[in-house]
């Protein structure tokens, strides 16, 4: 048991973290979170240090400034926190701050049995906001004990418009002057290279990108899943990051690292996906049974993480641009696939529900125009898509194919015109 006086000290120490909040960047999703009036628990999932704690504090400041309890379980003083300590915590917050209606918990999945406590306080009429950086742990407990009583939100590193806010640049939709285009293109180059992790963008702290990888491996995977060969795991994770935009198979990765069991490789990749560091995209196929048998493409959640942990990727500018678009599609909550036809023609992203195909090309030239357009058109025909677009690094215009015109859109414009709705 943790002494109540220690819990009280921790609570007061953590509340001091609210003071520097004024300089934080307002997240696109904030309006959606602060306007919610239901009784279900709000669960914010995402990569370590992508801004979940700051988002909680923004929610509190925007709507609940005098009516909340806040507690962060990602604190070394709470390493021995057990299920039975929740009652003591409850007593301390009421004794110290009186009766409030809203609980805000950071990284609560660190405590076994947390969902039972949350379920109890929900039944007692409290409102709960939770953050966590492990998708599997959260989903498993939520599905067991809070079925139908939680709403999940995934938070990613800064989108481009949030990055612009951090640089004090106003973004807009529609027509742009020549000067505005030049300015937005300039800032996109920076965003493309350093990514959107808040500490990197706001504090210029790029060291966090290498430390983050070590923390994820040790704290989120090795410790939680009792990985016997952490060095082997780290090699596989670095391989995934260095192959953003490429198709992978468990067998090929196993052969590459001398891992005999494909199941072991799958375990490594599944655990890494659960931390939100990487995600995989399936190949488009109308036959459900075949979906999981085809190679999957892998992407990393942030270009800055790639740049710091897989420097060789800096030469693959097209893959980095594809990674940028893939992450944004995830941020928007899209269900998407990649396309590869029997002829070998490829298209980067198929969004079936919107009947849309996206081809990403760093630069369209005479040498690759036929391949990029051909892959896009074949994918549109095969998936019965009504719209296709080519996203480039900085080119704008149209490509004609008979009566059909395909738009080429600079990535910065596409990102701004497809913003996350708060």
N, C-alpha and C positions, 0 to 999 in steps of 0.2 A: 504493500500500500504506500502511496505517496502522501506525505503529510499535507494537510490542508493549507498550512502556512506557506509551504513551498509552491503549491498550486497558485495561491494568491499572488505571490511574487512574480511567478511566470506570467500570469495574466496581465499584471500591471506593466511588466517589462515589454510585453508584446504590444500593448496599446500605445506605447511611445512611438512605435513604427508608423503610426498614422500621421505624424506631424509632417514628414516630407512629401505627403501625397500630392500637394498642390502642383508639383512639377511633372506629374505623370501624364501619359498620353491617353486620351479618352478612347476606349475601344469601341469598335463599330457595334458590338453586340450589347453594349450597355443599356440602351433604351429598351430592348426586349426583356432584359432581366429585371429592370426597375419597374416596368409596367405590369409585371405578372401579379395577379391577385388571388391565385388559387392556393390550395393547401398542400400540394405535393412538394416533396423535397426537390430543390434545384441542385443538380450535380454538374459541376464544371470540370471536365477532364482535359488533360493536355500534357505536353512535354514539361519536364522540370524547367523552371526558370523562364517559361514563355509568358509569364505575366498573370498567372491565376490569382496569386495573393493580392496583387495590386488591383485586379478586377474586383475581387471581393470588397476591398476597401473603397473602391469607386462606387460600388453598389450601396454600401453603407452610407457614404457621404451624400449620395444623391437622394436617398429616400429614408434611411433608417438611422440618422445621426444620433438620436436620443433614445433608441429603443432596440438595442442589440447587445448580444454577448459575442465575443470573438475569441477563438482559441486555435493556435497553430500547433499541430502535433509533430511538425518537422523541426523539433527542438531537442538537442542532445540531453537536456535535463529530463526529458520524458521517455527516455529509452526503456525504462522499466514500467511504463504506464500499462495497466491491465484493465480488463473489463470492469472489475469491481471499483476502479478509481473513478468511473463516470459519475457514480452517485456523489462522491466527495466533490468532484468538479461542479456538479449541479448545485450543491449546497454552498460552495464558495462563491459562485457568481451571484447567487441570490443574496447572500449575506453582504457581499461587497457592493453590489450595484442595484439591488432591489429587483423587482419583478419586471422582466422585459419579455417581448414576444418573439424576437428573432435570434436564432443561433447561426453563427458563421464559423464553420470548421475547415481549417486548412489541412490537407494531407491526412485525413482521418483514417484512411485505409491502413495506416501504420499500426493500428490497434486491432487485434483480433476481437471479434464480437461487436465491433462498433455499430453494425447495422441494427442490432437489438436495442441499443440505447436510442438510436435515431428513431426507430419505429415507436418506441415508448413515448418520446417527447412529441412526436407527431400526433399520437393518440391523445396526448394531453393538451393539444391545441396550439403548440408552438409551430413556427415556420422555420425551415432549415435550408441553409445554403452550404454546399459541400464542394471542396476541390479535391482532386486526386490525380496522380500521375501514372497510375497503372490501370489500364482499361479492363483487364481480366479480373483483378481483385474487386474492383468496384462493381462490375457487371454481375459477377457471380453472387455476391452478397445482396446486391439490390434486387436481383431477380428472385432470390430465395425469400427474402423477408419484406421487401418493399414493392412487390409486384403491383403496378398500377398507381404507385404513390410517389413516383419520382419522374423528373424531366431531365434528360441528358443534354448537355451542351458541350461541344468540343471547341477548345480554344487553341489557336495556332500562333506562331510568331507574328509580328506585325505584318499586315497586308500593306500594299504599296501606299494606299491613301493614309494609313496610320503612320507609315514611315514619313510621308510628306508633312503630316502634322508635327512630328518630332523635329522637322527641319523648318517649321514655321512657314510652310508653303501651302496655299489654298488650292484644293483640287476641285475640278468641276467636270460636268459632262458637256458635250456639244462641240461647238467650233472653238478652235484655239488660234491665237495669233502666232506669228512666226516666233516671236520672243518666248511665248508660253511653251510652244513645242520644244524649243531648244532647252528651256529650263527643265521641263519635265523629262526630257531625254537624258539630260545630265544627271538628274537625281535618280533616274531609273538605273543608270550605269552603276551608281554607288550602291543602290539597293540590291542589284543583281550580284554584286561582288561580295558585300558584307552580310547580306541576309537581313532578317527582321527580328533577331533576338533582342528584346528590350534593353538589356544591359550593354549590348554592343552599340545599338543605335543611339541610346540616350547618354550613356556614360563612356562610350568609346572603350569598353573593356572587352577586348577580344580574347583575353586569357580564359574567359568563362567558357569559350567554345571547346577547348581541350579538356578543361576540368569537368565540364558537363558530361563528356563521354565517359570519363573515368567513374564519375558518380553513378551514372546510369548502369554501367557494367557491374560495379561492386554492390551498390545499394538496392538497385531495382531488379537485378537479374541473379547475380551470383548468390547473394545472401538469401533471397526469397525462394530460389529454386534449387539451392544446394548444388550448384554447378561444380563438377569435380575438376574441370580443366578450364579455368578462367582465361588462360592464355590463348587457348584454342577458340573460345568464344569471342575474345577481343579480335582475333584475326578474321573471323567470319564477319563480325560487325563492320570492321574497317573495309573489308571486301565489298560488303553491301553498299556502304557509303560511296566507295570509289567506282561503283558500277551503276550509279543512279541513271535511270533511263534505259538500262539494258535488261534483257530477259534473262531469267535465272531458273535453274532447276536444283532441287536438293541433291540429286545425284552428281551433277557437275561440280557443285561446291564441295561435296564430300570428297570427290576425286582430287580436287585441287589442293585440299588440305590434309589428305590422307585420313579422312574420317570414314570409317567403314560403314557406319549405319546412317542411312538417309533420314531415319527417324530422329537421330541426334541433331542433324542439320535443321530439320523442321522445328525441333524444340527450340533451338537457338533463335531461329528467325521469328517464330511465333512469340517468344518472350521479348524479343527486341521490338516487334510491332506493338506489343502491349504497352511499351513505354512511350509510344508515339514518336520515337526517333526515326523510324522508317515505316513505309507502308508499301503494300504490293497491289498491283492492278492486274486483273485477269484478262485474258484474250477474249475478244468478242466471239460468241458462238450461240446459236439459237438452241442448241442441245445442252440442257442443263448438266447432264452426266459428263460432258466433255470439258466443261468450264474449268474444273480443278485439275484436269489431267494435263492441260497445256502449260508451257512455261509461263511464269508470271514476270511482269516488269516490276522492278524495285525503284523506289524514290526515297529521298531523304527529306525530312520536314523543313530543312533550312539550308540555303546555299552557303551561308557563312560557316556552318558546321562542316560542310563538304570541303570548303576551301582550306580550313585549318587542319582537318584530319585526313584529307586525301588530296594533297597538293597537285597530283598528276591530273586531277579533274579540271584544273584551270585551263588546260589545253582543249578540253572538250566543251567548247562554248555552246554548241547546239544542244548538248545533253543538259547543260546547266539551265538553258532557257526552257527546255522541256520540263525540267524539274520544277522550275518556278511556276509554270502553268499548272502542272499536276497538283502542287501544293495548294494553289488557289482554288482549283476545282474541289479539292477536299474541304477547304475552308468554306466554300459555298454549299457544301452538303450534297454535291452531285453524285449520282451513281454513274460511273463511267468505266470504259474498257479501252484496250488498245486493239487495233485491227491488223491482222496479217492474213492475206489471201493465199489461195493455192498457187498463184503465179509468183508469189513473193512480194507483191505490192503491200505497202504498209501505210497506215495512218495512225497518228499518235493517240488520239482520243475520240471515242465514240460515246455520245450521250443519248442513249435510246429514247428516254422519255421526252426529250426535246427534239428528237429527230435531227441531231446536230453532229457533224464531224469536224474535228479540229486537227489541222496539221501544223506542227511547229517547225519552223525553219529559221535558223539564225540569220541566214541571208539567202534570198532566192537569186540564183544566177543562171546564166545560159547552161551551165554544166549540170545543174540539179533541177531545173524548172520542170522538165518532163517527168522526172521521178516523183517529185513532191506533188505535182498536180495529178499525176496518174494514180498515185496511192490514195489521194483524197477522193477522186472521182469514183474509183472502184469501191472504196469503203461506203461512199454515199449510196451507190447503186445497190450494194449487197445488203446494207442495213436499212434501206428505204428512207434515208435521211433527206430532208427537204432543204437543209442549209449546210453549207460548208465554208470554212474560213481558214486562211493561212496566217498564223501569228508569227511575226518576225521580230528581230531585235529592234530595228529602227526604220524599216521600209514601209511605205504606204502606197496603195494603188489598187489596181485590179488586174487580174489575169483572165484573158478571154479564151474560151474553148468552144468554138462554134457560137451558138447563141447564149451560152452560159458564161456568166461573169463571176469569178471568185475574188472576194475581197482579201487584200493583204493588209493586216492591221499591226501597227507597232505594239509590242507587248505592254508598254506603259499605258497606251490608250485602252487596250482591252481590259487591263486590270482595273482601271478607273471606271470603265463603263459597266463592269460586272462586279460591283461592290457587294459585300455582305450586308444584308438588310438587318438593321438593329430593331 
